Amino acid sequence: MSAESATHPGTAPPRSPQSSQPSQSPQQPTSSSHGRHVVAVVVLVPVLVALALWAFAWPAARTAPRDLPLGVAGPATAAAQVQNQLEEHEGAFEIHRYADEAAARDAIEDRTVYGAVVVTAQGPKLLTASAASPLVAQLLQQSVTQQAGGAQVRTVDVVPAAEDDPRGSALTSSVLPLTLAGIAAGAVVTLLGLRGRRAIAALVGASALVGLVAASLAGSWLGTLTGNWWAQAGALGLATLAVGAAVAGLAALLGTPGIGLGAFVVMMLGNPFSGAATAPEMLPDPVGTIGQWLPPGAGVSLLRSISFFDGAAASGPALTLTWWAALGLGAVLLGSALKRRREAGEPPPAEREPALAN
């Protein structure tokens, strides 16, 4: 037996050079995975920016009246002449005829029209409602003055905005905080692992408190809202609940990505499509219609009706918010039930056999 092949008893055989090197874990990130992540970030960020610009800048850049409800009142012959002049702006106004000024005022207070032109012996008289939209009231004044050849037109604000917020800026600014509050409520409920009735109780309780706080700030402190305080708090709370329930419901069905999907719908679409700063009829088709189907737009419409118009035309937006809240809470219960069923059907993990020592 040669000296090279001989081994002493009790000594381990020499290791090969390959065995001395640590093996690379399959879970360890590689340079190719890092490269894919970089490409994903480089592509995703411009796409999100493009979507944000489209959602926010495009409707603002295309603001113009489209079938804006406008009343015309007065004697038949004179009113028909004014109507023909207004209809020269093709597609701008949707004309409603009324017998007299009293009927036109009722239509404005019922939120059927944004304003009305009353034909009188002294000349045209314009009725507006700055509480419905200060921008629309200003637009109507400019249009009617132009129709009158630049002559001074008597203007009466039938339903004025709050004295402390004549431009409606504070009301418009309330859309984003309420949307963020709803998204935060839905996300926190999901990330804390709340399910079923506990999740619903947390969402309802948080939304109720948001409504009370928002009504206290906007109505009592800033004086930007008028009307019944409790009705305002209820409208603000319902708008928050609609958003929070939608986000939590999507997360219950789709997992954590549902938070991002819900936030995208209500933030990137609902907020710019709400028409809060202008009016739904001032946005491009079908943006204005879509915005009223989403919680931010329905919430603003409901708040205007309750605060300034004694609840006129409040049933539509209230029903929209109720449907969002009910479907979202139902999705929370459904997702919780499906998760319990999956957990009950999973077999217990098999016991691992101890590895034999070499």
C-alpha positions in Angstrom: 0.0 0.0 0.0 1.4 3.4 -1.0 1.9 6.2 1.3 -0.5 8.5 -0.7 -3.4 6.1 -0.5 -3.0 5.1 3.1 -5.2 6.7 5.7 -5.0 6.6 9.4 -7.9 5.0 11.2 -10.3 7.5 12.9 -9.3 10.4 10.5 -11.9 11.9 8.1 -11.1 11.7 4.4 -9.8 14.9 2.8 -12.5 17.2 1.4 -12.6 18.0 -2.3 -12.0 21.7 -3.2 -15.6 22.1 -4.4 -17.1 21.0 -1.0 -15.3 23.7 0.9 -17.1 26.5 -1.0 -20.4 27.6 0.4 -23.4 26.8 -1.9 -25.5 29.8 -3.1 -29.0 29.9 -1.7 -31.7 29.8 -4.4 -33.5 32.6 -2.5 -30.6 34.9 -2.6 -31.2 37.9 -5.0 -29.2 37.8 -8.2 -28.0 40.5 -10.5 -30.7 39.6 -13.0 -33.5 40.0 -10.4 -32.1 43.4 -9.4 -32.1 44.4 -13.1 -35.7 43.4 -13.5 -36.6 45.5 -10.4 -34.8 48.5 -11.8 -36.6 48.2 -15.2 -40.0 47.8 -13.4 -39.4 51.0 -11.4 -38.2 52.9 -14.5 -41.3 51.9 -16.5 -43.9 52.1 -13.7 -43.1 55.6 -12.5 -43.7 57.3 -15.9 -46.9 55.3 -16.3 -48.2 56.5 -13.0 -47.3 60.0 -13.8 -49.0 59.8 -17.2 -52.2 58.4 -15.5 -52.1 61.1 -12.9 -51.8 63.9 -15.5 -54.5 62.3 -17.6 -56.9 62.0 -14.6 -56.2 65.5 -13.1 -55.0 67.7 -15.9 -57.2 66.5 -18.8 -60.6 67.3 -17.3 -59.3 70.6 -16.0 -58.0 71.6 -19.4 -61.3 70.7 -21.1 -63.6 72.5 -18.7 -66.6 73.9 -20.6 -70.5 73.8 -20.3 -72.0 70.6 -21.7 -75.8 70.4 -21.5 -75.7 72.6 -18.5 -79.3 72.9 -17.1 -80.4 76.5 -17.5 -83.9 77.9 -17.2 -85.6 80.6 -19.3 -88.8 82.3 -18.0 -91.1 85.0 -19.2 -93.6 85.7 -22.0 -93.6 83.0 -24.6 -92.4 85.1 -27.6 -89.6 86.9 -25.7 -88.5 83.7 -23.9 -88.3 81.8 -27.2 -86.0 84.5 -28.6 -83.7 84.2 -25.6 -83.7 80.5 -25.9 -82.7 80.6 -29.5 -79.8 82.9 -28.7 -78.6 80.5 -25.9 -78.9 77.5 -28.2 -76.5 79.1 -30.6 -73.9 77.8 -28.2 -74.3 74.2 -29.5 -74.3 71.6 -26.8 -73.6 74.1 -24.0 -77.0 74.5 -22.4 -80.0 72.3 -21.7 -82.9 74.8 -21.7 -85.8 74.4 -19.4 -88.8 76.7 -20.0 -90.8 78.2 -17.1 -93.8 80.4 -17.0 -92.5 83.1 -14.6 -89.8 84.0 -12.2 -91.3 82.2 -9.3 -91.3 78.9 -11.1 -87.7 79.5 -12.1 -86.7 80.2 -8.5 -88.3 77.0 -7.4 -86.4 75.0 -10.1 -83.1 76.5 -8.9 -83.9 75.7 -5.2 -84.8 72.1 -6.3 -81.4 71.8 -8.1 -83.2 71.2 -11.4 -81.2 74.0 -13.1 -78.1 76.0 -12.1 -79.7 79.3 -13.0 -82.4 81.0 -15.1 -82.8 84.0 -17.4 -86.0 85.9 -16.7 -87.3 88.1 -19.5 -88.8 91.4 -18.1 -89.9 94.7 -19.5 -86.7 96.3 -18.1 -84.5 93.7 -19.8 -83.1 90.3 -19.0 -82.7 89.3 -15.3 -80.3 86.5 -14.3 -81.0 84.1 -11.4 -78.0 82.1 -10.2 -77.1 79.8 -7.3 -73.5 80.2 -6.3 -74.0 77.5 -3.6 -74.3 74.9 -6.4 -71.2 76.1 -8.2 -69.5 79.6 -8.0 -67.8 78.9 -11.3 -71.1 78.1 -13.1 -72.7 81.3 -11.6 -69.8 83.4 -13.0 -70.0 81.6 -16.3 -73.7 82.3 -16.6 -73.3 85.9 -15.8 -70.6 86.3 -18.5 -72.7 84.5 -21.1 -75.9 86.4 -20.5 -74.0 89.7 -20.5 -72.5 88.8 -23.8 -76.0 87.9 -25.1 -77.2 91.4 -24.0 -74.5 93.1 -26.0 -72.4 94.0 -23.0 -75.2 95.8 -21.2 -75.5 95.5 -17.4 -77.6 92.5 -16.5 -79.4 92.4 -13.1 -78.2 89.3 -11.2 -79.8 87.8 -8.2 -78.1 85.0 -6.3 -81.1 82.8 -5.2 -79.0 80.3 -3.2 -75.8 82.0 -2.2 -72.7 80.2 -0.9 -71.6 80.6 2.7 -70.5 84.1 3.6 -67.2 82.9 4.9 -66.6 80.8 1.8 -68.1 82.7 -1.2 -66.0 80.9 -3.7 -66.6 77.4 -2.3 -62.9 76.8 -1.9 -63.2 75.2 1.5 -65.9 72.9 0.3 -63.8 71.9 -2.7 -60.8 71.3 -0.5 -62.7 68.9 1.7 -62.9 66.2 -1.0 -59.2 65.1 -0.7 -59.0 64.8 3.1 -62.2 62.8 3.2 -60.9 60.5 0.5 -57.6 60.1 2.3 -59.4 59.4 5.6 -61.4 56.6 3.9 -58.4 55.1 2.3 -56.5 55.2 5.6 -59.4 53.6 7.5 -59.6 50.7 5.0 -55.9 50.2 4.9 -55.4 50.2 8.7 -58.3 47.7 9.2 -56.7 45.4 6.6 -53.1 45.7 7.9 -54.2 45.1 11.5 -55.8 41.9 10.4 -59.3 42.8 11.5 -62.0 40.6 10.0 -65.8 40.2 9.9 -67.8 42.2 12.4 -64.7 43.6 14.1 -63.6 45.2 10.8 -67.1 46.5 10.2 -67.3 48.0 13.6 -63.9 49.7 13.2 -64.9 51.1 9.8 -68.2 52.4 11.0 -66.8 53.9 14.2 -63.9 55.6 12.4 -66.2 57.1 9.7 -68.6 58.4 12.3 -65.8 60.2 14.1 -64.5 61.6 10.9 -67.9 63.0 10.1 -68.3 64.6 13.5 -64.8 66.1 13.3 -65.2 67.3 9.7 -68.6 68.9 10.5 -67.1 70.7 13.5 -64.2 72.1 11.5 -66.0 73.0 8.3 -69.3 74.0 9.7 -68.9 75.3 13.2 -65.3 76.6 13.1 -64.8 77.7 9.5 -68.4 78.5 8.7 -68.2 77.1 5.2 -71.4 75.0 5.6 -74.9 75.9 6.5 -78.0 73.9 7.3 -78.5 71.1 9.8 -75.2 70.2 11.6 -76.1 66.5 12.2 -77.1 66.0 8.6 -73.7 67.4 7.5 -71.9 65.1 9.9 -73.9 62.2 8.6 -73.1 63.0 5.0 -69.4 63.4 5.7 -69.3 60.2 7.7 -71.2 58.3 4.9 -68.8 59.6 2.3 -65.8 58.4 4.4 -67.4 55.0 5.0 -68.1 54.5 1.3 -64.4 54.9 0.6 -63.1 52.9 3.6 -65.5 50.0 3.0 -64.5 49.8 -0.7 -60.8 49.7 0.1 -61.2 47.2 3.0 -63.6 45.0 0.9 -61.2 44.8 -2.1 -58.4 44.0 0.3 -60.5 41.2 1.9 -61.1 39.6 -1.5 -57.8 40.3 -3.3 -55.3 40.6 -0.4 -53.0 43.6 0.2 -53.1 44.6 -3.6 -56.7 45.4 -3.0 -55.7 48.4 -1.0 -53.8 49.8 -4.0 -56.7 49.1 -6.4 -59.2 50.8 -4.1 -57.0 53.8 -3.5 -56.4 54.1 -7.3 -60.2 54.1 -8.1 -61.2 56.7 -5.5 -58.1 58.9 -5.6 -57.0 58.8 -9.2 -60.5 58.7 -10.7 -63.0 59.7 -8.1 -61.2 62.9 -6.9 -60.5 64.6 -10.3 -63.8 63.3 -11.8 -65.9 64.6 -8.8 -66.6 68.1 -10.4 -66.3 69.6 -6.9 -64.5 72.7 -8.2 -66.8 73.2 -11.2 -69.8 71.0 -11.8 -70.3 67.6 -13.4 -71.7 69.2 -16.5 -68.5 71.2 -16.9 -66.3 68.1 -17.4 -65.8 66.1 -20.6 -68.1 63.2 -21.3 -68.3 60.7 -19.7 -66.1 62.0 -16.9 -68.8 64.0 -15.2 -71.2 61.0 -15.2 -68.6 58.6 -13.9 -67.5 61.0 -11.2 -71.1 61.0 -9.7 -71.0 57.2 -9.5 -67.8 57.3 -7.4 -67.8 58.2 -3.6 -66.0 61.6 -3.9 -68.4 63.1 -6.5 -71.5 61.7 -4.8 -70.2 63.0 -1.4 -69.8 66.5 -2.7 -73.2 66.5 -4.3 -74.8 65.2 -1.1 -73.1 67.8 1.0 -74.2 70.7 -1.2 -77.8 69.5 -1.2 -77.9 69.1 2.6 -76.0 72.3 3.4 -77.6 74.8 1.0 -80.7 73.3 -0.7 -82.6 71.8 2.3 -81.9 68.3 1.0 -83.1 68.8 -2.6 -81.8 66.2 -5.0 -80.0 64.4 -2.2 -81.5 61.0 -2.7 -79.4 60.1 -5.7 -75.9 60.7 -4.2 -77.0 59.3 -0.9 -78.1 56.1 -2.6 -74.8 55.9 -4.4 -72.8 56.3 -1.2 -75.0 53.7 0.5 -74.4 51.2 -2.2 -70.7 51.7 -2.0 -70.7 51.3 1.7 -73.0 48.2 1.6 -71.1 46.4 -1.1 -67.8 47.2 0.6 -68.9 45.9 4.0 -70.4 42.9 2.3 -67.1 42.2 0.6 -65.4 42.4 4.0 -67.7 39.7 5.4 -67.4 37.5 2.3 -63.6 37.8 2.4 -63.5 36.9 6.0 -65.8 33.8 5.5 -63.7 32.6 2.5 -60.5 32.9 4.5 -61.9 31.0 7.4 -63.0 28.2 5.1 -59.6 28.0 3.5 -58.0 27.8 6.9 -60.4 25.1 8.0 -59.8 23.0 4.9 -56.0 23.1 5.0 -54.5 19.8 6.4 -52.2 20.1 9.4 -48.5 20.4 8.4 -46.8 17.0 8.2 -44.2 16.2 10.8 -40.7 16.2 9.4 -38.5 13.2 10.0 -35.2 14.0 11.7 -32.3 14.0 9.3 -29.8 11.2 9.7 -26.4 12.3 10.9 -23.5 11.4 8.7 
